[in-house]
Amino acid sequence: MRITTLFIFLLLFAACGGNADQSGGEATNGAATEGGLTQSQLENGIGPVESVDLGAIDEALAAQGEEIFRTKCSACHKMDERYVGPPMEDIVENRTPAYIMNMMLNPEEMLQKHPEARAMLGEYMTPMPNQQLTEDDARGVLEYLRSTTGAFTGE
């Protein structure tokens, strides 16, 4: 339960940050910036997902994502309130789709290396556990979050 709570906390924490590059330095997508991360990694997180093509919300995928969220995320995350982890209601407005998915897929490395994920860990004090989601699972949870919050509609 603690691991699930930590995972959810970190996921929410990652969603709450603002501009990832606060160093003031200019960098291109391939150039190393804060903590040795590229501008793309600062924006999209560290993990297998570099970008996500969004269209209209896929209701079937959102339903699958809702089930995954209920079984693997809701022990730590609530939509509209701080819990073990940050609230999810604003995550799709504050983070890129790739960042959200990478936080679900690669929480260990995100917590070790990404400044926003580390800041969330400092605030919530519980690391997000790796729930062993597939990319399809993470995409489903992203779609569920999109359908719940109305952001990233692609319309």
C-alpha positions as CSV (number, residue, x, y, z in Angstrom):
1,M,0.0,0.0,0.0
2,R,2.8,2.4,0.8
3,I,4.4,1.8,-2.6
4,T,1.1,2.4,-4.4
5,T,0.6,5.6,-2.4
6,L,4.1,6.8,-3.2
7,F,3.6,6.1,-6.9
8,I,0.4,8.1,-7.0
9,F,2.0,10.9,-4.9
10,L,4.8,11.2,-7.3
11,L,2.6,11.1,-10.3
12,L,0.6,13.9,-8.9
13,F,3.6,15.8,-7.8
14,A,5.0,15.6,-11.3
15,A,1.8,17.1,-12.6
16,C,1.9,20.1,-10.4
17,G,5.0,21.8,-11.5
18,G,5.4,24.8,-13.7
19,N,8.2,25.6,-16.1
20,A,10.7,22.8,-15.8
21,D,13.7,24.8,-16.8
22,Q,14.2,27.3,-14.1
23,S,17.9,27.7,-14.6
24,G,17.4,30.5,-17.1
25,G,19.8,28.9,-19.5
26,E,18.9,28.5,-23.1
27,A,19.1,25.0,-24.5
28,T,18.0,23.1,-27.5
29,N,16.2,19.8,-27.4
30,G,19.5,17.9,-27.7
31,A,21.7,20.1,-25.5
32,A,22.3,19.2,-21.8
33,T,20.7,21.6,-19.3
34,E,19.8,21.4,-15.7
35,G,21.2,18.2,-14.0
36,G,22.5,17.0,-17.4
37,L,19.0,16.6,-18.8
38,T,18.0,17.8,-22.2
39,Q,15.4,20.4,-22.7
40,S,13.1,17.7,-24.1
41,Q,13.7,15.6,-21.0
42,L,12.9,18.6,-18.7
43,E,9.6,19.1,-20.6
44,N,8.6,15.5,-21.4
45,G,10.3,13.5,-18.6
46,I,12.8,10.7,-18.6
47,G,11.5,7.5,-20.1
48,P,10.4,5.7,-23.2
49,V,7.9,8.3,-24.3
50,E,9.2,11.2,-26.3
51,S,5.9,12.5,-27.6
52,V,2.2,11.7,-27.6
53,D,-0.1,12.4,-30.5
54,L,-3.4,13.4,-29.1
55,G,-6.7,13.5,-30.9
56,A,-10.3,13.4,-29.7
57,I,-10.7,11.5,-26.4
58,D,-10.9,7.8,-27.0
59,E,-13.8,6.8,-24.7
60,A,-12.9,3.1,-24.7
61,L,-9.3,3.8,-23.9
62,A,-10.4,6.2,-21.2
63,A,-12.6,3.5,-19.6
64,Q,-9.6,1.1,-19.6
65,G,-7.5,3.9,-18.0
66,E,-10.1,4.5,-15.4
67,E,-10.0,0.9,-14.3
68,I,-6.2,1.0,-14.1
69,F,-6.4,4.3,-12.2
70,R,-8.8,2.8,-9.7
71,T,-6.8,-0.3,-9.1
72,K,-3.2,1.1,-9.1
73,C,-3.4,4.9,-8.5
74,S,-6.4,5.8,-6.4
75,A,-4.8,4.5,-3.2
76,C,-2.5,7.6,-3.3
77,H,-4.2,10.0,-5.7
78,K,-7.5,11.7,-5.6
79,M,-8.7,14.0,-8.4
80,D,-9.5,17.1,-6.4
81,E,-7.6,16.9,-3.1
82,R,-4.2,16.3,-1.7
83,Y,-3.8,12.8,-0.5
84,V,-0.7,10.7,-0.2
85,G,0.2,12.1,-3.6
86,P,-0.8,15.3,-5.3
87,P,-4.3,15.8,-6.7
88,M,-4.8,14.8,-10.3
89,E,-7.3,17.5,-11.5
90,D,-4.7,19.8,-12.9
91,I,-2.0,17.4,-14.1
92,V,-2.9,17.5,-17.8
93,E,-2.8,21.3,-17.7
94,N,0.6,21.5,-16.0
95,R,2.5,18.6,-17.6
96,T,2.9,17.4,-21.1
97,P,1.3,14.1,-22.0
98,A,4.7,12.5,-22.5
99,Y,5.8,13.7,-19.0
100,I,2.7,12.2,-17.4
101,M,3.3,8.8,-19.1
102,N,7.0,8.8,-18.3
103,M,6.3,9.4,-14.6
104,M,4.0,6.4,-14.6
105,L,6.4,4.2,-16.6
106,N,9.8,5.3,-15.1
107,P,9.2,6.8,-11.6
108,E,12.5,5.6,-10.1
109,E,14.7,7.5,-12.6
110,M,12.3,10.5,-12.7
111,L,12.6,10.8,-8.9
112,Q,16.4,10.5,-9.1
113,K,17.1,12.9,-11.9
114,H,14.2,15.2,-12.8
115,P,14.1,18.4,-10.9
116,E,10.3,18.7,-10.8
117,A,9.8,15.1,-9.8
118,R,12.4,15.5,-7.0
119,A,10.6,18.7,-5.8
120,M,7.3,16.8,-5.6
121,L,9.0,14.1,-3.6
122,G,10.3,16.8,-1.3
123,E,6.8,18.1,-0.8
124,Y,4.9,14.8,-0.5
125,M,7.7,12.8,1.1
126,T,6.5,9.5,-0.5
127,P,8.1,8.2,-3.6
128,M,5.9,7.0,-6.4
129,P,6.3,3.2,-6.8
130,N,6.7,1.5,-10.2
131,Q,3.3,-0.1,-10.9
132,Q,4.8,-2.0,-13.8
133,L,2.4,-0.4,-16.3
134,T,2.8,-1.0,-20.0
135,E,2.9,2.0,-22.4
136,D,-0.7,1.1,-23.4
137,D,-1.7,1.1,-19.7
138,A,-0.1,4.5,-19.2
139,R,-1.8,5.9,-22.3
140,G,-5.1,4.6,-21.0
141,V,-4.6,6.4,-17.7
142,L,-3.6,9.6,-19.6
143,E,-6.8,9.3,-21.6
144,Y,-8.8,8.8,-18.5
145,L,-7.2,11.9,-16.9
146,R,-7.9,13.9,-20.1
147,S,-11.6,12.8,-20.1
148,T,-11.9,13.7,-16.4
149,T,-10.3,17.2,-16.6
150,G,-11.2,18.2,-20.1
151,A,-7.7,19.2,-21.0
152,F,-5.7,18.0,-24.0
153,T,-8.9,17.3,-25.8
154,G,-7.3,17.5,-29.2
155,E,-10.4,19.2,-30.7
